[in-house]
């Protein structure tokens, strides 16, 4: 066994096909972004995330997004929710230890989800923060800054022979299961899927925790840290460090993630 090989831990990466799994996936996401990273932007987007009511609301929003999945002109879903599961010693169901969202995006109709132009509407901030205009404005400004370069790249791709890009929109691993190759497996699945679809480049906004994993898989930083352009009244708020990264047209990098079982292409889910 090579020094880079990992012990077989029974890891599986699969496309989510049932809403129950989306609900369950909110738990590792909240543990990673809320409890561990204390990501100020994720917390702002998920009010009450550490309460039963807030967790249910956050999970409901994830399910609504999943249900609204569109398809490209070849029948591929433009939105892919992935689960990484491990055997559970205490129960019959496998544990969802990690979760990722991949998006196929394009400014050309039929080739992917278009870049978001109206954040207020797409994020439904009026429902998220009723009668709270400052909070609505803040999250729109912060997310707009975070995804600024992403949207530029989507538009730049419109003139290329393959006018689409694959986006790693979110990747989270329960802190109890980190350092087992789970994040790498979730990312590798998307790289392989991009190659299968003939999409030459993948992009992401990388957190301080995730960027070293992405770099090992072929992502390279573009520019410096993402600058959040928000009104002066929000200047003192905590916001996460993020770095725009892209594969530069190569989606075939392979990493030994330890006998992980990769099942199902994105065509599995209707």
Buried (B, 14 or more C-beta within 10 A) or exposed (E): EEEEEBEEBEBBBBBBBEBEBBBBBBBBBBBBBBEBBEBBBBBBBBBEBEEEEBBEBBBBBBBEBBEEBEBBEEEBBBBBBBBBBBEEEEEEEBBBBBBBBBBBBBBBEEBBBBBBEEBEEEBEBEEBBEEEEEBBBBBBBBBBBBBBBBBEBBBEBEEBEBBBBBBBBBBBBBEEBBEBBBBBBBBBBBBBBBBEBEBBBBBBBBBEBBBEBBBEBBBEBEEEEBEBEBEEEBEEEEBBEBBBBBBBEBBEBEBBBBEBEBEBBBBEBE
